[in-house]
Amino acid sequence: MNWKTLEFEQLTAREMYLILRARSAVFVVEQSHVCLDPDGHDEAALHVFGAEDITRPMPIVAYARVKPGDAEDPDIVIDKVLTSPSRRGDGTAEQLIERVLNAIAQRWPGRTVRVSAPLGLRQFYEQFGFRKTEGPFLEYGVPFIGLTRSSRAAKPLVNGTRRERSGFTLGSIFEL
């Protein structure tokens, strides 16, 4: 798998098209989120994604958008997080979040990070140091919660560390 972390201007037209296609396939088709996906936030965001054979019709297997904070709301926001159905449960989602958090630490050190996620993913995000800060609330008819990861609580997730989850061990991205 080829991982990329790119600003909007660095994305090729094909990469942006494939990202939008993957987001539509997961959020609009699979999860029935009726919304305008290209919402005007992509241009200022950092895009982190993993792709397999880029010549295939659906090569994006993991994606997250990272929105930098501003004067009104300084927190970094991770949204549009997805993994393709074929890669769920194989550690790809963990690799994605590790890459996202590493990119945030490099670009915006010391900043608080927020994410909204379906209630069922609480433990997934908690393994990365996130803690529930709001909710549950309904988004698209599904119970969601807001989670925050403070810079003080943030610990490195890489450098060969391993962590246990649901009875199996996950290696860090640098072991692949």
VEXSE-545654 format. One line per 3 residues: number of its first residue (from 1); their letters; for each residue z, y, x of N, C-alpha, C. Coordinates in pm, 1 decimal, decimal comma. Each point is the difference from the previous one (the first is absolute). Layout:
<recs>
NUM> a> Z Y X Z Y X Z Y X ~ ...
</recs>
This chain:
<recs>
1> mnw> 0,0 -117,6 84,1 0,0 117,6 -84,1 0,0 124,0 88,6 ~ -74,4 100,3 -41,8 -9,5 125,7 72,7 82,4 105,7 -74,2 ~ 102,9 53,7 66,4 85,5 102,2 -60,3 -44,3 137,2 45,6
4> ktl> 3,5 96,4 -93,2 -34,4 138,1 33,0 100,6 94,2 -64,0 ~ 26,7 108,2 70,7 81,8 109,4 -50,2 -81,0 125,8 23,7 ~ -52,5 60,1 -108,1 -94,6 109,7 14,2 31,2 115,9 -94,3
7> efe> -27,2 119,8 50,0 1,0 118,3 -84,9 -126,4 -6,3 -86,0 ~ -3,4 75,2 -107,8 -113,5 -1,3 -91,6 -131,3 29,9 71,9 ~ 0,4 100,9 87,2 -122,0 40,5 69,7 -50,6 -107,4 96,4
10> qlt> 86,9 -91,6 40,3 -39,6 -106,2 91,8 -62,2 -119,2 -71,6 ~ 20,0 -10,3 -130,8 -54,9 -111,6 -75,9 -151,8 13,7 -11,5 ~ -69,9 -111,0 15,5 -143,6 2,2 -27,8 -17,7 -1,7 -151,6
13> are> -118,3 35,2 -45,1 -28,1 -4,7 -143,4 18,2 -142,5 -52,4 ~ -44,1 -99,0 77,0 14,9 -140,0 -41,7 147,0 -39,1 -10,0 ~ 82,0 39,2 98,2 142,5 -32,4 -5,3 65,1 61,7 -123,6
16> myl> -30,6 126,5 -29,0 59,3 64,5 -117,6 -45,2 -69,6 -127,2 ~ -126,7 -35,5 -6,3 -50,8 -71,8 -116,7 73,7 -133,6 -17,2 ~ 17,0 -75,0 109,2 66,7 -129,9 -8,1 147,8 14,1 -36,7
19> ilr> 64,6 106,0 48,0 139,3 26,8 -37,5 9,0 29,5 -149,4 ~ -86,7 88,3 -49,1 1,0 32,9 -142,7 -31,6 -122,6 -84,8 ~ -89,1 -83,7 49,8 -34,4 -123,1 -72,3 120,9 -94,1 -6,6
22> ars> 71,9 -15,7 111,8 118,9 -86,1 1,7 109,0 56,7 -91,1 ~ 21,4 130,9 5,3 100,5 61,9 -87,3 -36,4 -19,8 -146,5 ~ -126,2 15,9 -33,3 -44,4 -20,0 -138,0 17,6 -145,8 -43,0
25> avf> -35,3 -92,9 87,1 11,9 -142,7 -32,7 145,0 -38,4 -29,4 ~ 93,7 51,7 79,3 140,9 -36,1 -18,7 64,1 82,5 -110,9 ~ -8,8 132,6 8,6 74,9 84,1 -92,6 -65,1 11,3 -137,5
28> vve> -130,6 18,5 -5,9 -66,8 21,5 -127,7 -33,0 -132,6 -67,8 ~ -64,6 -91,6 71,8 -43,9 -125,2 -62,2 116,0 -98,7 -13,2 ~ 66,8 -32,4 110,3 105,5 -101,9 -3,9 124,8 47,7 -73,8
31> qsh> 45,4 122,4 29,1 127,3 46,2 -55,1 -16,3 94,7 -119,6 ~ -122,0 26,9 -41,7 -30,2 81,8 -118,1 59,7 140,8 5,1 ~ 1,6 61,4 117,6 44,0 139,2 12,1 -118,9 89,0 -34,3
34> vcl> 3,2 57,2 -116,5 -109,2 85,9 -41,2 30,3 140,0 53,7 ~ -68,4 35,0 107,0 23,1 129,5 63,3 -121,1 32,4 87,8 ~ -9,1 125,2 38,0 -103,3 40,5 93,8 53,2 -28,1 140,0
37> dpd> -49,4 -103,4 63,4 52,7 -38,6 131,4 -27,8 104,8 107,8 ~ -122,4 50,3 13,9 -20,0 108,3 97,5 66,4 126,9 -55,8 ~ 127,8 18,2 32,6 85,0 99,4 -65,1 16,2 131,9 75,7
40> ghd> -79,7 20,3 103,4 9,6 124,6 74,9 99,6 -2,3 113,5 ~ 68,3 -112,2 21,2 98,9 -9,8 107,8 -52,1 -73,6 123,7 ~ -116,2 -60,3 -10,2 -52,9 -77,0 112,7 -33,1 86,3 121,0
43> eaa> -47,3 120,3 -23,8 -44,7 85,7 110,3 111,7 37,4 95,9 ~ 121,7 15,9 -49,8 113,5 39,0 84,9 81,5 -119,0 47,2 ~ -39,9 -120,2 -38,0 80,2 -119,5 26,4 -45,3 -75,3 124,7
46> lhv> 88,9 -85,7 45,0 -28,1 -96,5 105,0 -28,8 -131,7 -70,4 ~ -103,5 -71,0 42,7 -41,4 -123,8 -64,2 20,7 -115,0 97,5 ~ 81,6 -97,4 -41,0 30,1 -116,2 83,4 -55,2 -121,6 -73,6
49> fga> -85,4 -76,0 69,3 -59,4 -114,6 -68,1 -38,5 -110,5 97,7 ~ -3,4 -118,5 -56,2 -45,1 -117,4 72,8 -125,7 -52,0 -65,9 ~ -98,9 -31,3 81,2 -126,9 -49,5 -53,7 -41,2 -125,3 73,3
52> edi> -61,5 -87,4 -74,2 -63,4 -115,6 60,7 -144,9 38,3 21,5 ~ -91,8 -86,5 -10,9 -140,8 27,0 24,8 -47,6 118,5 -83,9 ~ -21,3 114,5 64,2 -33,6 125,7 -68,0 -135,9 -7,0 -70,9
55> trp> -82,0 -99,0 30,9 -129,8 -12,8 -66,7 12,5 -68,8 -135,8 ~ 115,9 -60,3 -27,3 21,5 -66,4 -129,3 21,5 103,9 -109,4 ~ -22,8 -36,6 -125,6 17,7 96,2 -109,4 144,6 48,4 -18,1
58> mpi> 101,1 -84,5 26,6 140,2 37,5 -18,8 81,5 -31,2 125,4 ~ -24,9 70,1 109,4 66,8 -34,9 125,4 140,5 58,2 17,5 ~ 38,9 100,7 -78,0 132,5 61,7 15,5 103,1 -95,5 -58,6
61> vay> 89,7 -52,0 84,8 99,6 -96,7 -46,2 138,6 60,5 -12,2 ~ 20,3 118,2 57,5 128,1 69,4 -12,0 -25,9 148,9 19,5 ~ 72,6 81,5 -74,6 -22,5 144,1 7,5 125,6 74,5 -44,8
64> arv> 24,3 114,6 61,1 102,8 93,8 -46,2 -43,8 141,1 36,4 ~ 32,6 92,1 -88,0 -27,4 140,9 25,3 133,2 67,2 31,2 ~ -0,4 84,6 102,3 121,1 70,4 41,3 -24,3 149,5 -16,8
67> kpg> 79,6 60,8 -88,7 -15,2 143,0 -26,2 109,6 75,9 74,8 ~ -38,9 94,3 84,4 100,6 79,6 71,0 69,8 94,0 -97,1 ~ 122,4 31,2 31,0 73,3 93,8 -83,5 -51,7 141,6 19,3
70> dae> 56,4 90,6 -79,1 -34,6 141,1 12,5 128,6 82,4 -11,5 ~ -12,2 131,1 -7,8 117,3 86,7 -4,5 85,4 -26,3 -124,2 ~ -63,8 -30,9 -110,5 73,0 -24,9 -124,8 66,0 -137,0 -1,4
73> dpd> -69,0 -100,8 52,4 50,6 -137,0 3,1 -29,5 -58,5 138,0 ~ 94,9 7,5 92,3 -27,8 -39,9 138,0 -7,0 -150,8 25,6 ~ 37,5 -82,1 -97,6 -1,9 -144,6 21,7 -142,4 -52,1 15,1
76> ivi> -13,5 -102,8 82,6 -125,9 -72,9 13,0 -5,2 -98,3 -117,2 ~ -115,4 -14,0 -63,8 -13,7 -89,8 -114,4 -105,3 -105,7 31,5 ~ 40,0 -124,9 -18,4 -93,0 -112,7 12,2 -40,5 -37,5 -141,2
79> dkv> -130,4 -4,8 -25,5 -45,6 -43,3 -131,2 -129,1 -79,0 12,5 ~ -51,4 -43,7 -112,1 -123,3 -79,5 -6,4 9,8 -126,5 86,4 ~ 119,2 -58,1 10,4 21,9 -119,1 82,6 -59,2 -121,2 -71,1
82> lts> -84,0 -75,0 73,4 -59,6 -118,8 -60,2 -27,9 -106,0 105,4 ~ -1,9 -122,7 -46,3 -55,3 -111,5 77,2 -92,3 -74,8 -95,3 ~ -106,4 -53,5 54,4 -92,5 -74,2 -85,7 67,8 -129,4 -45,6
85> psr> -37,4 -50,6 -116,6 62,2 -122,9 -50,0 -5,0 -115,6 99,6 ~ -105,3 -7,9 78,0 -13,3 -111,1 95,1 97,6 9,2 117,1 ~ 62,7 115,6 20,9 89,9 18,0 114,6 145,9 19,9 -40,3
88> rgd> 31,5 -14,5 -124,5 137,8 17,6 -44,5 84,0 -119,7 41,1 ~ 118,0 28,6 52,8 92,2 -105,1 40,5 -23,7 -55,3 138,6 ~ -97,2 52,6 73,9 -28,4 -53,6 133,9 48,7 91,4 113,5
91> gta> 77,1 102,9 -33,0 50,4 91,9 102,4 -84,7 124,5 18,8 ~ -114,4 7,0 -66,0 -87,1 117,1 14,6 68,3 127,0 -50,4 ~ 70,3 -8,8 -111,6 69,2 118,1 -54,2 106,0 50,3 97,8
94> eql> 71,1 -91,6 62,8 101,0 39,0 99,1 -65,3 68,9 119,8 ~ -111,8 -54,0 44,5 -72,2 62,2 111,2 -43,5 141,7 -37,5 ~ -48,4 15,3 -122,5 -44,4 131,0 -46,1 115,3 100,5 3,5
97> ier> 114,0 -35,0 -58,0 112,4 93,8 -5,6 51,2 30,8 140,4 ~ 4,3 -97,3 88,1 39,8 26,9 138,9 -94,9 100,2 65,4 ~ -128,5 -17,5 -21,2 -97,9 93,3 57,2 15,3 139,6 -60,6
100> vln> 22,1 5,9 -128,4 19,6 128,7 -66,3 123,7 69,9 56,7 ~ 110,9 -71,5 10,4 123,3 61,5 50,1 -12,6 41,0 146,9 ~ -72,3 -77,9 77,6 -23,5 39,4 139,7 -85,3 125,7 8,5
103> aia> -102,8 9,9 -84,7 -84,8 119,7 -2,2 81,0 122,6 -41,2 ~ 86,6 -16,4 -98,2 85,0 110,7 -44,2 94,0 42,5 112,1 ~ 60,6 -96,2 68,2 92,2 31,9 108,9 -69,7 75,2 113,4
106> qrw> -125,3 -33,3 26,0 -75,2 68,5 104,8 -42,5 140,0 -41,5 ~ -46,5 15,7 -122,8 -53,1 129,4 -45,3 106,0 95,4 -52,5 ~ 100,7 -54,7 -68,5 102,4 82,3 -63,1 138,7 -56,2 30,8
109> pgr> 41,1 -1,3 125,5 129,6 -59,9 34,9 115,7 70,6 -70,9 ~ 96,4 -80,5 -41,7 120,3 54,3 -60,4 -11,6 37,9 -145,7 ~ -113,5 -25,2 -62,6 -19,6 39,1 -139,8 39,7 -113,3 -94,5
112> tvr> 48,5 36,2 -115,5 33,2 -95,4 -104,6 -129,4 -48,3 -65,9 ~ -2,0 -127,9 -37,0 -119,1 -61,8 -59,2 36,2 -51,1 -138,6 ~ -90,1 23,5 -96,1 19,7 -46,2 -137,2 -114,8 -89,8 -43,6
115> vsa> 32,4 -90,3 -92,3 -101,1 -84,5 -63,1 48,1 -31,6 -141,4 ~ -93,3 -7,8 -93,8 28,7 -51,2 -134,0 -62,7 -137,7 -6,9 ~ 75,1 -94,7 -54,3 -48,9 -137,6 -1,2 45,9 -71,3 -126,4
118> plg> -73,8 -102,2 -41,6 48,1 -81,6 -110,9 138,6 -54,8 31,8 ~ 84,2 -5,5 -101,1 138,5 -44,2 16,3 9,5 -132,3 75,5 ~ -93,4 -91,2 -22,5 2,3 -130,6 64,8 -21,9 3,5 150,4
121> lrq> -43,7 113,7 53,7 -23,7 11,5 144,2 116,1 68,0 73,8 ~ 111,8 17,5 -67,7 114,5 67,1 62,1 42,0 -67,1 130,6 ~ 20,3 -131,1 -2,8 42,9 -70,9 121,9 -104,0 9,0 110,9
124> fye> -126,4 -2,5 -36,6 -105,2 12,2 100,1 18,3 129,6 78,3 ~ 16,1 111,6 -69,1 15,0 128,5 68,8 135,7 15,1 67,0 ~ 102,7 -62,3 -55,2 132,1 9,3 61,5 3,6 -63,5 138,9
127> qfg> -82,8 -100,8 25,0 -2,7 -60,9 133,3 -48,6 97,9 106,9 ~ -62,5 110,8 -43,3 -48,7 101,8 92,4 92,5 121,7 4,6 ~ 117,4 -11,3 -60,2 96,8 109,0 3,9 -7,1 96,1 -116,7
130> frk> -82,2 -27,4 -100,1 -5,3 84,2 -119,0 118,4 -33,3 -90,2 ~ 47,2 101,2 -73,2 107,2 -18,2 -96,5 -39,6 66,6 -131,3 ~ 38,3 -63,1 -109,9 -32,2 52,8 -133,1 67,7 135,9 -17,1
133> teg> -78,1 97,6 -45,0 53,3 133,8 -22,2 -25,7 50,7 -140,5 ~ -87,6 -65,7 -74,0 -24,2 42,5 -137,8 -56,9 -115,0 -81,8 ~ 15,5 15,0 -131,2 -56,7 -96,8 -91,8 98,7 -106,7 -41,1
136> pfl> -48,4 -95,9 -72,7 -140,6 -26,3 -29,1 -58,2 98,4 -102,4 ~ -131,1 16,5 11,3 -77,5 82,9 -91,1 -132,5 -71,9 -22,9 ~ -66,7 34,9 -107,1 -126,1 -66,6 -32,3 -118,0 74,9 59,5
139> eyg> -86,4 -74,7 65,8 -128,5 49,2 48,8 -102,6 -102,3 -43,0 ~ -97,8 43,2 -76,9 -103,3 -90,3 -50,7 60,7 -116,0 -79,4 ~ 113,8 25,2 -64,9 66,0 -102,0 -80,3 79,5 -101,4 80,0
142> vpf> 16,3 22,4 129,5 70,7 -92,5 88,6 124,4 70,6 55,9 ~ 116,0 -68,8 5,4 118,7 62,7 58,6 -18,4 22,5 150,9 ~ 16,5 123,8 42,8 -10,4 39,6 139,9 133,3 57,4 44,5
145> igl> 20,8 2,2 131,4 114,7 69,0 58,2 -48,8 86,6 115,7 ~ 76,2 101,8 29,7 -26,0 82,0 116,9 90,0 -46,9 112,2 ~ -56,8 -14,9 118,4 76,2 -42,6 117,4 -19,4 101,8 111,4
148> trs> 103,8 18,5 79,1 -3,1 96,4 109,5 48,8 -66,7 126,8 ~ -61,3 37,9 108,4 39,9 -47,9 133,2 29,6 124,2 83,2 ~ 127,4 20,6 28,1 36,6 118,9 76,9 -25,7 -22,8 146,9
151> sra> -22,9 106,9 71,0 -26,3 -12,0 143,6 121,4 -52,4 73,4 ~ 120,4 28,0 -51,5 122,0 -49,5 65,6 13,4 -150,6 -12,4 ~ -45,0 -55,2 -113,7 11,7 -143,8 -23,1 -115,8 -77,6 59,8
154> akp> -103,7 71,5 41,3 -120,1 -67,5 48,3 24,4 -64,7 135,0 ~ -34,8 -126,0 8,5 10,1 -74,6 125,3 -137,6 -51,9 34,8 ~ -29,7 -13,4 127,3 -131,0 -54,7 35,7 -18,4 -139,2 -58,8
157> lvn> -121,8 -28,6 -42,2 -29,8 -128,8 -62,5 -80,3 -90,6 91,2 ~ -34,4 49,5 116,6 -90,2 -75,1 86,0 70,7 -42,8 128,2 ~ -75,1 -16,2 104,0 50,2 -44,3 130,2 47,4 -144,6 -2,1
160> gtr> -75,8 -84,8 -71,8 27,6 -143,0 3,3 114,5 -43,9 -87,9 ~ 51,9 85,0 -87,2 110,3 -40,8 -85,6 -52,0 -88,8 -111,2 ~ 89,9 -78,7 -53,1 -32,9 -85,2 -112,6 101,3 27,7 -109,0
163> rer> -40,6 -22,8 -123,5 93,8 14,8 -109,9 -23,5 -112,1 -99,8 ~ 105,6 -36,7 -70,1 -7,3 -106,9 -98,3 -31,5 58,7 -136,8 ~ -82,0 -70,0 -75,3 -28,0 39,7 -137,1 -34,8 -123,9 -80,2
166> sgf> 72,0 -22,0 -105,2 -27,7 -110,6 -93,4 -15,2 -134,7 70,1 ~ 83,2 -24,7 99,3 0,3 -129,9 62,8 -102,5 -20,8 109,6 ~ -80,7 99,3 33,0 -93,5 -17,2 110,7 6,9 122,1 89,7
169> tlg> -39,8 -19,4 122,9 9,4 106,2 98,4 -133,4 70,1 14,2 ~ 6,4 131,5 6,1 -119,8 80,6 19,5 3,1 59,7 139,4 ~ -107,6 -12,0 72,5 -8,2 62,4 131,9 -49,3 141,8 -12,6
172> sif> 28,9 78,8 98,5 -48,9 137,4 -4,1 -150,1 1,7 25,6 ~ -60,8 114,4 -26,8 -145,1 11,1 13,7 -46,6 -17,9 141,9 ~ 85,7 24,9 96,8 -41,3 -10,6 139,2 -3,8 -144,5 49,3
175> el> 45,0 -94,7 -82,1 -5,8 -140,5 38,7 -131,2 -64,5 -39,4 ~ -80,4 70,7 -78,8 -122,9 -61,2 -49,9 -106,8 -6,3 105,2
</recs>
